[in-house]
Amino acid sequence: MSQFIVEGGRPLSGTIRVAGNKNALQAVLAASLLTDDTITLRNVPETRDRRTILDIMRDIGAEIDEPDAHTLTICARGIEKTALNADLCRQVRGGFMFAGPLLAKFGRATVPRPGGDKIGRRRVDTHILALEALGADIHTNHIYELGAPEGLRGADIFLDERSVTGTENALMAAVLAEGHTTIRNAASEPHVQELCHFLNDMGARIEGIGTNELSIEGVQTLSGTDHTIGPDYMEVGSFIGLAAVTNGSIRIEDAAPENMRRSLMVFRRLGVEVEIDGNDIVVPDFQKLEIVPDIGEAIPKIDDDPWPGFPADLMSIAIVVATQSRGTVLFFEKMFESRMFWLDRLIDMGAKIILCDPHRAVVVGPSKLYGEHLSSPDVRAGMALLLASLCAEGQSVIDNIEQIDRGYERIDERLRTLGAMIERVPSSRG
């Protein structure tokens, strides 16, 4: 176990490059099981979740080489078993992503309950209902036993919620199903679109990419391909927030601004202006940091929504920015009933926040923050606490940083290039 020692109160400036999208990587790794040919993946982020997913794949017989830190080659020809390791799957949400590919390719799968962040109930009903619609028989008793001995058949599916991973699991099963499948109320986040393009490069026939209705014509086999993972727009949002709260000037390279339209509107509402320079986003220093009220000087509300709405995973970053912005704003986190409970740590640092209920919080800024001994509860809240520590006065200690490592590649090393005083040390708590 490790912890971060952070000295706050220093402007961070310089250039930082965005890592590959960890959520896209999880889906693409699962989809690589759909072919016996070799898959090459580039711009692969070095995260803790990546290591766990690869361990799951190796455990069932996939051959994986890592020629360099950001490149993988995968061959699933030698897979011998379709039951996933429960201990490994408890560590990540992405383990459940293998249900669709294993079912489509081998006609069976045994998948434990998913792990990952403890941010409230994270249902898998959407996955199960979609796979059943494609012809799977599913039995549940603390693990999920899926079977399709006669193969999967295309279907007209309306997802009961616009679930990203549910959409991806249905997609990966449908591409090898017999006949035509329509997935309605589908998620359309950038990493869902990336999975669609990846599958099409392998020989799948998917139309409607980027919309909420996907049309899939099943094929018999898929082939190998060479794919570069797109940039992680959660990192982009985190770095925009980092520059704003530390009063720094940061150029974010390979930021894919087209994926940031709604997020930039939210940051603008918090008083953060950016400049678009080709594929880069530049955050100038000396930001105004003044919350823009609604018409009539009403208190504004920031809430999350499925794509192209404001991503739930950036809510914690926006809240930290709001603590440094002049004015009052209401945050409404709709998706998870436990995701706001990390705010007590931010209040301990000096933030003026009223937690109205599990989903809503009022932030009044600006607040002077002070260093504290903290613990990272999940990936996104952990990164938000790191931002708060970097703008706080004095020293902060952050425990359980393995949570941050799950989603952010070597974040301490990369932030030091911007001037951050951050050190990774063995945890004093064992």
C-alpha positions, -999 to +999 in steps of 0.1 A: +000+000+000+012+035-009+002+071-001+008+105-017+025+133+002+014+165-014+026+201-008-002+224-020-004+261-030+018+260-061+007+270-096+011+241-120+022+250-156+035+233-186+024+206-212+008+173-205-003+146-229-035+127-224-033+090-219-055+064-237-091+060-225-092+033-198-129+026-204-123+021-241-094-002-233-116-025-212-141-029-239-116-034-267-097-060-246-129-079-241-137-077-278-103-091-287-116-125-275-140-126-305-112-136-330-085-162-332-063-137-350-038-114-334-049-080-322-024-051-317-034-022-294-014+010-292-016+040-268-026+016-241-028+034-207-006+021-178-033+017-152-039-007-123-072-018-140-053-026-172-030-050-152-061-067-136-079-071-169-049-086-186-045-110-156-081-122-161-074-128-198-042-147-192-060-168-166-084-182-193-056-188-218-051-157-239-016-150-251-005-114-244+027-097-252+037-062-241+065-051-264+065-016-247+047+002-220+019+014-243+015-015-268-002-049-265-005-079-288-033-103-280-041-138-294-072-156-279-067-187-301-056-208-271-084-200-247-092-232-228-118-221-202-147-197-200-150-194-162-134-161-150-113-158-118-135-145-090-107-129-070-095-109-101-130-099-111-137-084-077-110-058-083-126-043-115-159-035-129-146-045-164-146-082-157-183-084-165-174-072-200-163-107-209-198-122-207-209-111-242-177-121-261-173-155-243-210-163-249-208-153-286-175-172-292-178-203-271-216-205-262-210-204-225-195-182-198-192-182-160-188-146-147-186-135-111-203-104-098-184-073-109-162-053-085-149-018-090-157+014-072-181+014-042-203+043-053-237+027-048-256-001-064-243-009-099-269-031-115-261-056-143-298-061-152-293-043-186-265-068-196-286-098-186-318-088-202-300-079-235-281-113-236-313-131-228-330-114-257-302-127-280-310-163-268-288-169-238-300-189-208-287-173-176-286-187-140-276-166-111-264-178-077-237-153-066-221-159-100-236-157-135-237-189-155-246-181-192-252-206-219-262-205-256-255-241-268-275-234-301-259-201-307-271-165-303-298-151-326-304-115-336-331-096-318-348-062-315-336-050-281-347-019-261-322-014-232-339-006-199-313+021-193-287+037-214-259+017-198-224+020-214-212-014-204-246-030-211-246-016-246-210-028-251-218-063-239-249-065-262-228-053-291-200-078-286-226-107-284-246-094-314-217-092-339-214-130-340-251-137-335-271-151-364-292-125-382-299-089-376-299-071-342-312-036-333-301-021-300-324+008-291-318+033-262-281+025-267-253+044-250-232+066-274-202+077-253-169+081-272-156+048-259-188+030-271-182+046-305-146+035-304-156-001-297-180+000-327-152+012-350-128-014-336-153-042-342-160-029-377-123-030-384-124-066-374-151-073-399-183-066-380-212-048-396-224-021-373-243+010-383-257+040-364-224+046-346-227+077-324-265+075-322-288+058-296-299+031-321-274+006-333-280-018-362-258-050-363-258-076-390-242-108-376-211-123-392-196-158-388-160-147-380-139-117-371-103-110-380-074-093-363-066-056-365-042-029-354-059-002-332-049+029-314-068+037-282-083+072-282-076+099-256-093+097-222-117+127-219-119+121-181-082+130-179-088+160-201-115+173-177-092+165-147-063+185-161-086+215-169-097+215-133-062+211-121-050+242-140-080+262-128-077+254-090-039+259-089-040+291-110-017+275-136-013+275-173-015+241-189-015+228-225-033+195-227-021+176-258-042+152-279-073+164-260-099+156-287-119+189-280-148+175-300-155+151-270-154+180-245-183+203-257-206+197-228-178+196-202-164+229-214-198+245-210-198+233-174-163+246-167-173+279-183-203+281-159-177+277-131-157+306-145-130+286-164-122+296-200-100+275-223-085+279-258-087+253-285-055+250-305-059+223-331-063+190-311-049+206-279-068+225-251-049+253-234-060+265-200-046+300-194-036+312-159-054+340-139-089+325-145-119+346-134-134+317-114-168+332-109-199+311-111-223+322-139-259+324-125-289+314-144-311+341-160-326+363-133-296+357-110-309+323-100-286+297-085-274+274-113-276+237-113-250+213-127-262+177-133-249+147-150-265+129-180-258+101-205-237+112-235-237+139-248-245+152-214-220+161-186-202+129-176-209+116-141-172+108-137-163+145-140-188+156-113-162+153-085-137+174-104-163+201-111-171+202-074-135+210-064-134+237-090-166+252-076-150+254-041-125+279-057-151+299-077-170+329-064-207+322-060-232+294-053-240+263-074-261+232-069-247+198-080-271+170-088-255+136-092-283+113-105-267+080-111-252+066-079-266+069-044-232+068-026-211+089-049-214+122-030-203+107+003-166+117-002-175+153+003-170+151+040-132+150+032-135+182+012-155+198+040-127+188+065-103+207+042-124+239+046-149+237+017-183+253+022-206+225+011-241+215+022-248+178+013-286+180+009-291+143+003-272+114-014-276+130-048-274+168-043-249+192-028-247+230-027-212+245-030-205+281-019-171+295-030-144+305-029-131+286+002-095+285+013-086+248+016-060+234+040-040+202+039-055+171+055-049+134+060-073+119+034-082+086+019-092+080-017-126+062-018-127+056-056-110+065-088-127+099-095-131+111-060-095+102-054-084+124-083-106+152-070-090+150-036-056+152-053-067+184-070-079+198-037-046+189-021-026+206-048-044+239-043-046+237-005-024+255+019+001+231+036+007+194+033-018+167+026-014+129+029-037+107+007-040+070+015-054+043-007-039+058-038-042+024-055-078+036-063-064+066-083-038+043-100-067+022-113-077+050-137-048+075-140-014+065-155+016+073-133-002+105-122+024+115-097+053+114-122+033+133-148+022+160-124+057+166-113+066+176-148+041+205-143+058+215-110+036+196-085+053+187-052+040+152-049+057+121-036+047+085-035+058+067-003+049+035+015+018+039+036+024+047+072-008+027+079+006-005+065 
